[in-house]
């Protein structure tokens, strides 16, 4: 019988790499059991999500089955309902109709990820499209194609139907804008009913410039590229209200559209708010070893944690490269309690930032060196391809990218509706 139970809540970058590192450290140690809880049975490689939404990569090629990635860890596909820190139990269930299950723990690792942050803007949560999950990317792709089809049938509404707006000019917003702009303009060639000058892509950023995470020169280059390719970039402009077919800007302008993609920010998972642990900006405040303050045996990383950089006095950003390193360090610090090495504080200097700005163009700041254009795009693809966990998935992504060089992107809607039964009694598939 295992003497200690480690439960990891969340299967994103931080959670997965915590589990993988624990498997290495406790490979032949029966004193420890490892359990990973996640609401989906796969790991999503989020850096490639914009390309998936734009049809450059197959939807299944950026996800890896957690059961295939994990060899020693027990996995459970469940939705976590609550966590009792006093009794040290996680309560979760597979579905609403399933019975609740209890997962007792001695060490709890909270890597629950984040949710879309709408900043309390009226109508944003109800009428905009989030872009955080694989389902979001599939929906946005289907929705975009549907708007093109609708515009072909109802040309009098082309101004509204062919306006696609993205809110948030950070790395994610820029990548979505570039990918979606390429996809829409390429797909429009198959719609003779649509005039190219009717297509409008907008990128709205409340701050003074795009991508505050990157050097100003690279952000300016990205903005110039987007504008040259037809994207209407608005900086120092905030969305103040969102409706079903329009949104309003801080400038007083009202834009008619049925497509408003929200990429403006990330908030902590709502479950974090229910935990009685010290928090900062809604995230769990952890010490230098990534253990929650005042809660022995509770650890946090990724979007769930507020981790202060002792050198700069600022919190580490919630990026994938940080989450991976946090997960590994957290696992080693847990293992230190079993005599496997010593606990060490988390320290990490980011190697840089990269972003794709559309077809064969990118920006990169790597180890102090700045790149833009094709070289940065190639660096982005090379680096992130090697970070995809499974070899078979890397090969599939490579095949997608190679085929994309020779063939136009598919404009088939991946409908998930079931067969529709007609009143007349006849049937057809939908």
C-alpha positions in Angstrom: 0.0 0.0 0.0 1.5 3.4 -1.0 2.5 5.5 2.0 2.0 8.8 0.3 -0.6 10.0 -2.3 0.2 12.8 -4.7 -2.8 14.3 -6.5 -2.3 16.7 -9.4 -5.4 18.8 -10.3 -5.1 19.9 -14.0 -3.5 18.5 -17.1 -2.0 21.5 -18.8 1.7 22.3 -19.2 2.3 22.6 -15.5 0.3 19.6 -14.4 1.6 17.3 -17.1 5.3 18.1 -16.6 4.8 17.8 -12.8 3.5 14.2 -13.4 6.2 13.3 -15.9 9.0 14.5 -13.6 7.4 12.7 -10.6 7.3 9.5 -12.7 11.1 9.8 -13.3 11.9 10.5 -9.7 9.7 7.7 -8.3 10.1 5.3 -11.1 10.7 2.3 -8.8 9.5 3.7 -5.5 6.3 2.1 -4.3 6.0 4.5 -1.4 4.3 7.0 -3.6 1.2 7.0 -5.8 0.6 9.7 -8.4 -2.9 10.6 -9.7 -3.7 13.3 -12.3 -7.2 14.7 -12.6 -8.3 16.6 -15.7 -11.7 17.4 -17.3 -10.4 16.2 -20.7 -8.5 13.0 -21.5 -5.8 14.8 -23.5 -3.1 17.4 -23.3 -3.6 20.4 -25.5 -0.5 22.0 -27.1 -1.9 25.5 -26.9 0.9 27.4 -28.9 -0.5 25.8 -32.1 -4.1 26.5 -31.4 -4.4 29.6 -33.7 -3.0 27.5 -36.7 -5.6 24.8 -35.9 -8.4 27.3 -35.9 -7.2 28.6 -39.2 -7.0 25.1 -40.8 -3.2 24.8 -41.1 -3.0 21.9 -38.6 -5.5 19.0 -38.1 -7.5 19.3 -34.9 -6.4 16.0 -33.5 -2.7 16.7 -34.2 -2.1 19.1 -31.4 -3.6 17.0 -28.7 -2.0 14.0 -27.0 -3.8 11.3 -25.0 -2.8 11.7 -21.3 -3.0 7.9 -20.8 -0.4 7.5 -23.6 1.9 10.1 -22.1 1.7 8.8 -18.6 3.2 5.4 -17.7 3.1 5.2 -13.9 0.5 7.9 -13.1 -3.1 7.0 -12.6 -5.4 9.2 -14.7 -9.0 10.2 -14.1 -11.2 12.2 -16.5 -13.3 14.1 -14.0 -14.6 17.6 -13.3 -13.3 18.8 -9.9 -16.2 20.2 -7.8 -14.5 21.2 -4.6 -11.4 20.7 -2.5 -11.4 20.2 1.2 -8.0 21.3 2.5 -8.8 20.3 6.1 -9.7 16.7 5.3 -7.2 16.6 2.4 -9.7 15.3 -0.2 -10.6 16.3 -3.8 -14.2 15.8 -4.7 -14.9 15.2 -8.4 -17.1 13.4 -10.8 -16.9 12.2 -14.4 -20.3 13.7 -15.4 -23.4 15.3 -13.9 -25.1 11.9 -13.9 -22.2 10.1 -12.4 -21.6 9.7 -8.6 -19.1 11.9 -6.9 -15.7 10.4 -6.3 -13.2 11.2 -3.5 -9.5 11.5 -4.1 -7.6 11.7 -0.8 -4.1 13.2 -0.9 -1.0 13.9 1.1 0.4 16.3 -1.5 -1.9 18.3 -3.7 -0.6 20.0 -6.8 -2.9 22.7 -8.1 -2.4 23.4 -11.9 -5.9 24.2 -12.8 -5.0 26.6 -15.6 -7.0 29.7 -16.3 -10.3 30.9 -17.9 -11.0 33.7 -20.3 -11.0 37.1 -18.5 -13.8 39.4 -19.8 -12.9 42.2 -17.3 -16.6 42.8 -16.5 -17.3 44.3 -20.0 -21.1 44.3 -20.7 -22.1 41.5 -23.0 -18.6 40.2 -23.6 -19.1 36.8 -21.9 -22.4 36.3 -23.7 -21.7 37.4 -27.2 -18.0 37.0 -27.9 -16.1 33.8 -28.9 -13.4 32.6 -26.5 -10.3 31.0 -27.8 -8.7 28.9 -25.2 -9.7 25.2 -25.9 -9.6 22.9 -28.8 -13.4 23.1 -28.9 -13.1 26.9 -29.1 -10.7 26.6 -32.1 -13.0 24.2 -33.9 -16.0 26.4 -33.2 -14.3 29.5 -34.5 -13.2 27.7 -37.7 -16.8 26.4 -38.3 -18.2 29.8 -37.4 -15.9 31.6 -39.8 -16.8 29.3 -42.7 -20.5 29.7 -41.9 -20.2 33.5 -42.1 -18.6 33.2 -45.5 -21.4 30.8 -46.6 -24.0 33.2 -45.2 -22.5 36.2 -46.9 -22.7 34.3 -50.2 -26.4 33.8 -49.7 -27.2 37.2 -48.2 -24.9 39.7 -49.9 -26.9 42.6 -48.4 -25.5 41.7 -45.0 -21.9 41.3 -46.2 -20.7 44.3 -44.1 -21.7 42.6 -40.9 -21.0 39.0 -41.8 -17.6 39.6 -43.3 -16.3 41.7 -40.3 -14.1 39.6 -38.0 -12.8 41.3 -34.9 -10.2 40.1 -32.3 -10.0 41.7 -28.9 -6.6 41.7 -27.3 -3.3 42.6 -28.9 -1.0 40.3 -26.9 0.8 37.3 -28.4 -2.3 35.2 -28.7 -4.4 38.0 -30.2 -1.7 38.8 -32.8 -1.3 35.1 -33.8 -5.1 34.6 -34.1 -5.4 37.8 -36.2 -2.6 36.7 -38.6 -3.9 33.2 -39.0 -7.5 34.1 -39.3 -6.8 36.9 -41.8 -4.8 34.4 -44.0 -7.6 31.8 -43.8 -10.5 34.1 -44.6 -8.8 35.8 -47.5 -7.6 32.5 -49.0 -11.0 30.9 -48.5 -12.8 33.9 -50.1 -11.4 32.7 -53.5 -13.9 29.9 -53.5 -16.8 32.4 -53.0 -17.4 34.3 -56.3 -20.3 36.0 -54.6 -18.0 37.8 -52.1 -15.9 40.8 -53.1 -12.5 40.8 -51.5 -12.8 44.4 -50.4 -15.9 43.4 -48.3 -13.7 41.4 -45.9 -12.7 43.3 -42.8 -10.3 41.9 -40.1 -9.9 44.0 -36.9 -7.5 43.8 -34.0 -8.5 45.9 -31.0 -5.9 46.6 -28.2 -6.6 48.8 -25.2 -2.9 49.5 -24.6 -0.6 51.8 -26.5 1.0 49.0 -28.6 0.7 45.4 -29.6 2.5 42.5 -27.7 3.7 44.3 -24.6 5.6 41.0 -23.8 8.0 41.7 -26.6 10.5 44.4 -27.6 8.9 47.5 -29.0 10.7 47.1 -32.4 9.3 43.6 -32.9 5.8 44.7 -31.9 6.0 47.6 -34.4 7.1 45.2 -37.1 4.2 42.8 -36.4 1.8 45.7 -36.5 3.1 46.9 -39.9 2.8 43.3 -41.3 -0.8 43.0 -40.1 -1.8 46.3 -41.6 -0.1 45.5 -44.9 -2.0 42.3 -45.1 -5.3 44.1 -44.6 -5.9 43.9 -40.8 -7.4 47.1 -39.2 -5.2 47.5 -36.1 -6.6 49.7 -33.3 -4.4 50.5 -30.3 -5.3 52.7 -27.4 -8.9 51.5 -28.1 -11.0 49.5 -25.7 -14.2 47.5 -26.2 -16.9 49.0 -23.9 -19.9 46.9 -24.8 -20.7 43.7 -26.8 -24.0 42.8 -28.4 -25.1 39.8 -30.5 -24.3 41.5 -33.8 -22.2 44.6 -32.8 -19.8 46.0 -30.3 -18.9 49.5 -29.2 -15.5 51.1 -28.8 -14.1 53.7 -26.4 -13.9 56.0 -29.4 -17.7 56.0 -29.6 -17.6 53.9 -32.8 -20.1 51.0 -33.2 -19.0 48.1 -35.3 -21.5 45.6 -36.8 -20.3 42.0 -36.7 -21.3 38.5 -35.8 -17.7 37.5 -35.0 -15.9 38.9 -32.0 -13.1 36.7 -30.7 -11.9 37.4 -27.2 -8.2 37.1 -26.6 -7.8 39.9 -24.0 -6.6 38.1 -21.0 -6.7 35.1 -18.6 -8.2 34.8 -15.1 -7.5 32.1 -12.5 -9.8 29.1 -12.4 -12.9 29.9 -10.3 -12.2 26.9 -8.1 -9.1 28.8 -6.7 -11.4 31.4 -5.2 -13.1 28.8 -3.0 -9.8 27.7 -1.3 -8.8 29.3 2.0 -5.2 30.0 1.1 -3.4 33.3 0.7 -3.9 34.8 -2.8 -2.5 37.6 -4.9 -4.4 38.8 -7.9 -6.7 35.8 -7.6 -3.9 33.3 -7.7 -2.4 31.2 -5.0 0.5 32.8 -3.3 3.4 30.3 -3.1 6.8 30.5 -1.5 10.1 30.1 -3.4 9.7 26.3 -3.4 6.2 26.6 -5.0 4.3 25.5 -1.9 1.2 27.4 -0.9 1.8 29.8 2.0 0.2 28.5 5.2 -0.9 25.2 3.6 1.7 22.5 4.0 1.4 19.8 1.3 -0.4 22.1 -1.1 1.6 23.2 -4.2 0.7 25.4 -7.1 2.1 26.3 -10.6 1.1 27.8 -13.9 -1.9 30.0 -14.1 -3.0 28.9 -10.6 0.0 30.3 -8.8 1.4 33.8 -8.0 5.2 33.2 -8.1 7.4 36.1 -7.2 10.7 36.5 -9.0 13.1 37.4 -6.1 15.5 39.2 -8.6 13.0 41.5 -10.2 10.3 41.7 -7.5 7.7 40.9 -10.2 5.6 37.8 -10.6 6.6 35.2 -13.2 4.4 35.4 -16.3 1.9 32.6 -16.8 3.5 31.3 -20.0 4.0 27.7 -21.2 7.8 27.8 -20.9 7.5 29.0 -17.3 4.8 26.4 -16.5 7.0 23.5 -17.8 9.9 24.6 -15.6 7.7 25.2 -12.6 6.2 21.7 -12.9 9.6 20.1 -12.9 11.0 22.1 -10.0 7.8 21.5 -8.0 8.1 17.7 -8.6 11.7 17.7 -7.4 10.8 19.7 -4.3 8.1 17.1 -3.4 10.6 14.3 -4.0 13.1 16.1 -1.7 10.7 15.3 1.2 11.3 11.6 0.4 15.1 12.0 0.5 15.6 12.5 -3.2 17.8 15.5 -3.3 17.2 18.9 -1.6 14.5 21.5 -2.0 15.5 24.4 -4.2 13.8 27.7 -5.0 12.3 28.2 -8.4 14.3 30.5 -10.6 14.1 30.8 -14.3 15.1 33.3 -16.9 13.0 33.1 -20.0 14.9 32.3 -23.2 12.7 34.7 -25.1 9.3 35.1 -26.8 8.2 34.2 -30.3 5.0 34.8 -32.3 3.7 34.1 -35.8 2.2 37.1 -37.6 0.6 35.2 -40.5 1.9 33.2 -43.4 5.7 32.7 -43.3 6.2 35.7 -41.1 7.0 36.0 -37.4 8.8 37.9 -34.7 11.3 36.4 -32.2 13.4 37.6 -29.3 15.7 34.7 -28.4 18.4 35.1 -25.8 18.8 38.8 -26.6 18.8 38.3 -30.3 15.9 39.7 -32.4 14.5 38.2 -35.5 11.6 39.1 -37.8 10.1 37.8 -41.0 10.7 34.4 -42.4 13.6 33.5 -40.0 11.5 34.2 -37.0 8.6 32.2 -38.5 11.0 29.2 -39.1 12.4 29.5 -35.6 8.9 29.4 -34.1 7.9 26.3 -36.1 11.2 24.5 -35.3 11.1 25.2 -31.6 7.4 24.4 -31.0 7.5 21.3 -33.2 10.2 19.9 -30.9 8.1 20.7 -27.8 5.1 18.6 -29.0 5.2 15.6 -26.6 4.6 12.6 -28.9 6.7 11.7 -31.9 3.7 10.6 -33.9 2.0 14.0 -33.3 5.2 15.8 -34.4 5.2 13.8 -37.6 1.5 14.6 -38.2 2.1 18.3 -37.7 5.0 18.2 -40.1 2.8 16.5 -42.7 0.1 19.2 -42.2 2.7 22.0 -42.7 4.2 20.3 -45.7 0.8 19.7 -47.4 -0.1 23.3 -46.6 2.7 24.4 -48.9 1.1 22.7 -51.9 -2.7 22.7 -51.3 -5.3 25.3 -50.3 -6.8 25.0 -46.9 -9.9 23.0 -46.4 -13.2 25.0 -46.1 -15.4 22.1 -44.9 -17.3 22.8 -41.8 -16.8 20.0 -39.2 -20.4 19.8 -38.0 -21.0 17.8 -34.9 -24.8 17.7 -35.2 -26.5 14.4 -35.3 -28.9 13.1 -38.0 -31.9 15.4 -38.5 -35.3 13.7 -38.8 -37.6 15.6 -41.1 -41.3 16.0 -40.4 -42.2 14.2 -43.6 -40.6 11.0 -42.3 -37.7 11.1 -44.7 -34.2 11.5 -43.3 -30.9 13.0 -44.3 -27.6 13.3 -42.6 -26.5 16.7 -41.3 
